């Protein structure tokens, strides 16, 4: 099993969350087996997303998807997200 931690700042959490919730099928198709979202206590537009995958290759393929990049842009992600993969 592999776990991805994705840390990024968003312009507006509520707007970001609507887009995030709308891409559940993309996550499932991309191999996400579990997911959770967390907001920084003192900075609610600083978001940590945790995704679980069967393996690191599936995780890497998911994060290279063009439709994922498009969704992140639409949702108001600011700057380049920090993506860390763990096994």
Beta strands, then each sheet from edge to edge (+ up, - down):
strand 1: 2-10
strand 2: 34-40
strand 3: 43-53
strand 4: 77-86
sheet 1: 2+ 3- 1+ 4-
end
